[in-house]
Amino acid sequence: MRTRLIIGSILLASFVAPTLAAEYYVVQDSSTKRCTIVEQKPTTTTIVVVGNGMYKRRTEAETAMRTVKVCEQ
């Protein structure tokens, strides 16, 4: 019984952990001036992070994208 509980806990944690570790960034492509939401921090120089940096939830990033001045254009 105890083994089943431990295995079940490990399986549950393996499915939940990636969701909890999600990061969202509001970025702007400097050539097109278009803003998007991405799950990884950009590594190229043509895409820059705008707003307050990293967000834990996609809904937070969507709200931030609506309020960032450079994304309103």
N, C-alpha and C positions, 0 to 999 in steps of 0.2 A: 504494500500500500504506500509506504513512504517513498519507494522508488518511483512509482507512478506519479506521485505528487511532484517530485523533483524534476522528472522528465517533462511533465506538463508545464511547470513553471519556466523551464528553460525554453521550451517551444514558444510559449507565450511571449517571453522576453525577446526572442529572436524576431518576432513579427512586429512588436511594438517599438523596439529600439530605433529602427530606421525612421519611423514616423516622428519620434521625439527629437531626432537629431537633424531634422530638416531645417535648412536655412534658405531664405529668399532675399534676393537683391533687386532693387529697382535700378536698371541700367539704361544708359542712353548711347545709341550709336552716333558717334560724332559726325559721320558723313551724311546720314539721313535725318538726324535729329529726332529719331523715333525712340520712345521709351518702351521698355518691356520688362517683364519680371522673369528672372532666371533663378535656378536653384544652386548655381555654383558661382563663386566670385570670379569675375572676368580676369583673364590673364593677358589680354591683348591691349594695346594702347589706343585702339580705335573705339573701344567700348569702355565707358566710365561709369562708376557707381554714383548715383545721385540720391538725394534724400539723406536719411540718417544712417545709412549703411545696411546692416543685416537685420532681417525681421524673422521672428520665429514662426509666424503663421502667414499663409498666402493672403488671407483677408487683410492683415495689417499692411502688407506690401501693396495691395490693390488700393487701399485707402490712402496710403502715402503717395502713390503715383498720381492720384487725383489732386493732391494738394501741392505737389512740387511744381514750382513756377516754370522750370524749363520743360516740363512734360505737358504743359497746357497748350503749347503752340500747335 
